[in-house]
Amino acid sequence: KAGVTQTPRYLIKTRGQQVTLSCSPISGHRSVSWYQQTPGQGLQFLFEYFSETQRNKGNFPGRFSGRQFSNSRSEMNVSTLELGDSALYLCASSFNSGIITDTQYFGPGTRLTVL
Amino acid sequence: GNSVTQMEGPVTLSEEAFLTINCTYTATGYPSLFWYVQYPGEGLQLLLKATKADDKGSNKGFEATYRKETTSFHLEKGSVQVSDSAVYFCALDNYGQNFVFGPGTRLSVLP
């Protein structure tokens, strides 16, 4: 079974630009979560999508948004990039119906650098 | 709310030493508990998990026991190797609420 894939793996942008990151979950998984990882703040939860609906949301500004498609693939968008948005963005998928606990499986991440 | 606390390290050990990384949690009900590992330049990989009290998760020589009375899930390994050098994250999942991760503990194992 193929794992979680994320594209692109590396990205360099300049301040003010916007960026879209993509995540393909493990086949059959309907939940996709996004995290931002930085040396200073550690792993921070951005949002979770389940069946094309945002189910949980972390404490990030509205510049961070996401969506999920009917095939469970998800995209994350960051508008008006700031230097502080430089981070490793991780996507995780799970079967998680919300009724039982489940394991999250992570992709390799997208390393975003904002200049 | 749910939270996870773990020793932040860094932890530096010699090869074949005994490893303990402490993890405690705060949550209502009966969450599932996880240890994830992140090798340099990679995403997180599930190391082990436990879904109910007194369960022991184990994998690759690592073990952790779900202790509800002390709300802990400490990670142990009897003899670490250089290849175990990584960052270890303790996490919990509480029935469909978003995963909560600890700050991570960096482990360096010296030959």
Boltz contact constraints between the chains, C-beta under 6 A:
constraints:
  - contact:
      token1: [A, 42]
      token2: [B, 103]
      max_distance: 6.0
  - contact:
      token1: [A, 42]
      token2: [B, 104]
      max_distance: 6.0
  - contact:
      token1: [A, 43]
      token2: [B, 101]
      max_distance: 6.0
  - contact:
      token1: [A, 45]
      token2: [B, 98]
      max_distance: 6.0
  - contact:
      token1: [A, 48]
      token2: [B, 98]
      max_distance: 6.0
  - contact:
      token1: [A, 56]
      token2: [B, 98]
      max_distance: 6.0
  - contact:
      token1: [A, 90]
      token2: [B, 43]
      max_distance: 6.0
  - contact:
      token1: [A, 98]
      token2: [B, 96]
      max_distance: 6.0
  - contact:
      token1: [A, 101]
      token2: [B, 32]
      max_distance: 6.0
  - contact:
      token1: [A, 101]
      token2: [B, 93]
      max_distance: 6.0
  - contact:
      token1: [A, 101]
      token2: [B, 95]
      max_distance: 6.0
  - contact:
      token1: [A, 103]
      token2: [B, 46]
      max_distance: 6.0
  - contact:
      token1: [A, 104]
      token2: [B, 99]
      max_distance: 6.0
  - contact:
      token1: [A, 106]
      token2: [B, 43]
      max_distance: 6.0
  - contact:
      token1: [A, 106]
      token2: [B, 44]
      max_distance: 6.0
  - contact:
      token1: [A, 107]
      token2: [B, 43]
      max_distance: 6.0
  - contact:
      token1: [A, 108]
      token2: [B, 42]
      max_distance: 6.0
  - contact:
      token1: [A, 108]
      token2: [B, 43]
      max_distance: 6.0
  - contact:
      token1: [A, 109]
      token2: [B, 43]
      max_distance: 6.0
